Amino acid sequence: MILIRSIGAAVLVTAIALLGPEGATACSCAFVAPETMLKQSDGAVIARLVRVGPAADPTDFVYRTGRVYKGKPRLRRGRRLVVRSARSSATCGLSDEVGRLTGLFMDRQGGRWHSNLCREVTPAQMRSLDRAGARAADRACGSL
């Protein structure tokens, strides 16, 4: 019995050591449907990452705006968009792959756009909002 407890304790200590500080600071996002994020956000776009600011926290991520789903007239297609976020994806900072096309849900705070990794979706997920909106409009028209 003592041997089993000792082995169990050793396994537990090893598991905790393997998780270490990296596990404690890793980003963890709960699933929120894109339709819900759109309702809760001040802005939503598909944009291409052009540049990432210096290795400071927080930092500015500079995008070229493509399709605007929410946030007009502040957000316009083809314009430069600066979004403030944590620098590291381990602390839920935005993806930093320059040239990458992404969908972003953002909030406006202190005159700046803010977002994070949990509010970043694929362009396909963002485009699905068009189809969902069209289906909702069809249902509403059908009920008249």
QUIJORA-V106865 format. One record per pair of residues at least 12 apart in sequence whose ideal C-beta (glycine too) atoms are under 7 Angstrom apart, sorted by the first residue. I is the first residue (numbers start at 0). GAP is how many residues later the second one is. If there is no record, write none. Layout:
i-><I;I>
gap-><GAP;GAP>
//
This chain:
i-><24;24;25;26;26;26;26;26;28;28;33;33;33;33;33;34;34;36;36;37;37;37;37;40;40;40;40;41;41;41;41;42;42;42;42;42;42;43;43;43;43;43;44;44;44;44;44;44;44;44;45;45;45;45;45;45;46;46;46;46;46;46;46;47;47;47;47;47;47;48;48;48;48;48;48;48;49;49;49;49;50;51;51;54;55;56;56;57;57;57;57;58;58;59;59;60;60;60;61;61;62;62;63;64;64;64;64;68;68;80;81;82;82;82;82;82;83;83;83;84;84;84;85;88;91;91;91;92;92;93;93;93;93;94;94;100;101;101;102;102;102;102;102;102;103;103;104>
gap-><65;66;64;62;63;64;65;90;88;89;87;91;92;94;95;94;97;68;82;31;32;67;91;29;64;65;66;29;64;65;66;27;28;32;63;65;70;25;26;27;60;61;20;21;22;23;24;30;36;59;20;21;55;57;77;80;16;17;18;19;34;55;57;15;16;18;51;52;53;12;14;48;49;50;51;53;12;13;14;48;47;44;46;32;31;29;30;26;27;28;29;26;28;22;24;22;24;33;18;20;18;20;16;12;13;14;16;57;60;32;31;21;23;30;31;32;28;29;30;29;30;31;30;28;24;25;26;23;24;21;22;23;26;22;25;22;18;21;17;18;19;20;22;23;15;16;14>
//
